[in-house]
Amino acid sequence: MKKVAFFVLIIVLVLIVFSVFKSNAQIPLKVGDKIPSFELQDQSGNTFKIEQYVGNTAMVIYFYPKDDTPGCTKEACSFRDAYEAFTDKNIKVIGISSDDVESHKNFAAKYNLPFTLLADTENEVRGMFGVKKNAFGLIPGRVTYVVDKQGEIIFMYDSQLKAAKHIEESLKAIEAGMQ
């Protein structure tokens, strides 16, 4: 009986280890990389094509786990509260999660979010950027990219727990790198 229990425990541990390392994410993008081309639906159901912005405006693209959860709401409201600091510099703010269009529409309306939210329901764009899951592969990662007008990543901030710090760090990077 002890051998069977031990064997089951080993199998469970192996499955946990594989789930931690298994991800649909590619190699994470880093500073100096160009962002990939993609199209997603925004919170109004319109098709958002990143290529319409590359070459025209700098962007802050932030990936977050889920609409209307405490950390994600704090992050979104912090971007909302600092929105003018971004738009004054002609920087487009874009939030991306796996929530659907309806969820984004409700989230944006509830918290008066003035920026674009994109529905990556299949996690394809998350995978293109290489944003990995955290917490044993259970929670989608929280990563922010500051992208220059040419589509090159000039800054990246990855922190699951410091949601509001993404805004502060992005603004610092913009001040330092986009003079």
Order of alpha helices (4+ residues) and beta strands (2+ residues): alpha-beta-beta-beta-alpha-alpha-beta-alpha-beta-alpha-beta-beta-alpha
